[in-house]
Amino acid sequence: MTERSFEMIKTTKLTKKYGTKTAVDGLGLCVYEGELFSLLGVNGAGKTTTIRMLSCLSKPTSGEAFVGGYSVKEAPQEVKKIIGISTQDTAVAERLTVRENLRFMASLHYTDKAKIEERTDEMIQVFRFQEVENQLAKTLSGGWQRKLSIAMALIGDPKVLFLDEPTLGLDVLARRELWKMIERIKEHRTIILTTHYMEEAEALSDRIAILQNGRLKALGTLQEIEEKAGVKGLENAFVAIAGKEESL
């Protein structure tokens, strides 16, 4: 990450409640332009709920959040113009080929047919889909489907990319291949990554936020979090900060 001062994402007392359950509790954080920022926590920590509010898929109960300077509450359509999102549930059309999935998504962002084909071809090159571009999505491995989902999220050239548990359920080799791909695409955009894999956060993040029960427990670089916890290694720091009952 280059040194930049623009706050691409800023939340203030961001809260989401479902009935009597508080999923996100007064979250306050800043994510800077060009940063790969990880939200770390166990299932139920509030990671996905935070992403859903920031991407305007769910309205905050209270508090505020800004993405690219736009309020998610007052200007959700402006927020949606500058973001892309790849959800936990791989959102691909199983009965379309890889190329058809990409072309369809490009058509939602562009009206010019030449531009649609240009962006489709570019994603096939960037993600190295040449060998599978004419396969039906349902025939792809989990790793290829994850890559396709991310490519579809990127095809509109978003300023902010949300990756919600992008390697969930993948084997070690597929996970590491996806890491390499994320490293290749992170230049010139801000990426928010949710994960509960410690090594993933260590390998990819500029800064890390640890969430527990919807609350922010720690935020900083790996070194800063280790110093706060007084231990080496993110997993050890996570246990020290979030509590042994939350260990992974």
C-alpha positions, -999 to +999 in steps of 0.1 A: +000+000+000+013+035-009+011+062+017-023+079+011-045+100+033-079+096+016-104+077+037-120+054+012-142+039+039-152+055+072-177+042+097-190+059+129-209+040+155-221+016+128-247-007+143-269-035+130-295-053+150-317-082+142-345-081+168-328-084+201-295-096+186-268-070+179-247-083+150-225-052+147-221-029+177-209+007+173-182+000+148-158+028+140-129+024+116-112+040+086-099+022+055-075+042+033-074+043-005-052+016-020-053-005+012-060-042+015-078-043+048-089-075+065-118-081+089-108-110+110-130-130+133-148-163+139-182-170+124-208-147+139-182-120+147-200-094+124-177-095+094-203-103+067-229-080+083-204-052+081-197-059+044-234-061+037-239-026+052-209-011+034-221-025+001-256-013+006-271-048+008-284-041+043-293-009+060-276+001+093-299+002+123-279+032+135-246+050+130-231+059+096-207+047+070-192+064+040-177+047+009-157+069-015-172+099+004-208+087-002-232+079+026-245+043+025-277+056+040-282+088+019-265+079-014-266+041-018-268+044-056-236+064-057-219+038-035-230+010-057-214+027-088-179+025-073-179-010-056-177-046-065-185-075-043-178-113-042-200-129-016-195-161+004-220-178-018-203-179-052-227-158-073-222-173-108-248-185-133-242-222-134-258-228-168-237-201-185-201-205-196-173-186-180-172-162-209-210-158-209-210-150-171-184-123-177-201-109-207-234-107-189-219-089-159-200-065-182-233-057-200-247-044-166-219-019-164-214-009-201-237-002-230-211-002-258-207-037-272-170-033-280-164-022-244-183-052-231-161-076-252-130-057-243-136-060-205-147-097-210-114-105-228-094-085-202-108-105-173-101-138-192-065-127-196-060-114-160-076-145-144-061-169-169-094-184-179-084-194-214-085-231-207-120-230-191-137-200-208-161-221-227-170-245-198-203-242-180-197-226-146-213-256-129-186-279-142-158-258-126-139-267-094-146-246-063-113-226-069-123-217-105-158-207-094-143-184-067-120-168-093-150-163-117-170-147-089-141-122-082-136-115-119-173-107-122-170-083-092-140-066-109-154-063-144-169-029-137-135-016-126-146-007-091-127+016-068-136-006-038-137-044-039-153-065-012-142-101-009-163-119+017-146-152+027-132-157-008-113-189+000-139-205+022-140-243+017-110-244-007-081-268-002-047-254+007-034-253-029-065-236-043-064-211-014-028-202-021-034-198-058-063-174-050-040-154-028-016-149-057-045-137-078-056-112-052-020-099-050-021-093-087-054-074-088-050-052-056-030-024-073-051+008-079-080-003-058-091-007-022-099-042-011-118-052+020-113-089+028-132-109+054-117-141+066-113-163+096-081-178+082-052-164+102-025-172+076-047-155+049-048-122+069-011-124+076-002-130+039-024-104+023-032-075+046-019-040+050-039-037+082-062-060+101-093-054+123-102-081+148-140-083+155-156-102+183-193-103+189-198-073+166-173-051+183-139-039+172-112-054+195-080-044+177-069-026+146-035-021+130-007-037+111+003-072+120+032-058+140+010-034+158-015-061+167+014-084+179+027-055+200-008-049+215-012-085+224+024-090+236+029-121+215+043-132+181+020-145+153-015-134+144-032-166+158-015-161+192-024-124+191-060-132+182-064-156+211-048-130+235-070-102+223-103-119+215-101-146+242-094-183+242-131-192+237-128-175+202-097-193+191-098-208+156 
